[in-house]
Each structure stands twice: as structure tokens, then as C-alpha cells.
């Protein structure tokens, strides 16, 4: 399962990872979706 430090997704406050598109890698530090388009930005 994915652990998210911050979830900045407006449509998805349950889990950041479910916001992330399929192409986005699920990293240990989680993913942050930014902006109205909710594009995923993964931690390095």
C-alpha cells in the first residue's frame, strides 16, 4: 500500500495514490497532485 505525506488533490482526499495516473510510479514517500488538472508529481 502507498503512504502519502501530503494529499493536495481536491477530488481525492482518501488516498493520493489513487489520484495518480497509471504512468506515475508509486514511490515510498507518496505522490502529490498539483493544480486543477491534478497532475501527479512523485517524490524522488
N, C-alpha and C positions, 0 to 999 in steps of 0.2 A: 504494500500500500504506500501511498505517497504522503509525505508530510510537508505541509506548506507553512512557512513562517508568516507570510502575508498574503491575503487574498484581496486584490483590488478589482475584482470582477463585479460589475453591477448586477449581472444576470445570474451569478453563481457564487453564493456565499458559503455553500456547503463544502465544496472542495475546489481548490484552484485547478487541480489536475484535470477535472472534467471540463474545464473551460478551454484547456489547451488543445490545439488542433492535433491531428494524428501525427503530423510530421515533427511535432515538438517532443524532444526527448524528456523523459521523466527523470529529473535529477534529484539527488539526495536532499538538496536544500529547497526543493519545490519550485514552482513556477509562479510568475506574476503576470497577469494580463493587464495591459495598459490601454487606456483610451476607449472611445466609443466603439471602435472596431474590435476591441478585446483581443488584440494580437498578443500571443504568448511570448514572454521573454523568460528564458530559462537561466538559472544560475550557472555560472561556470564551475 
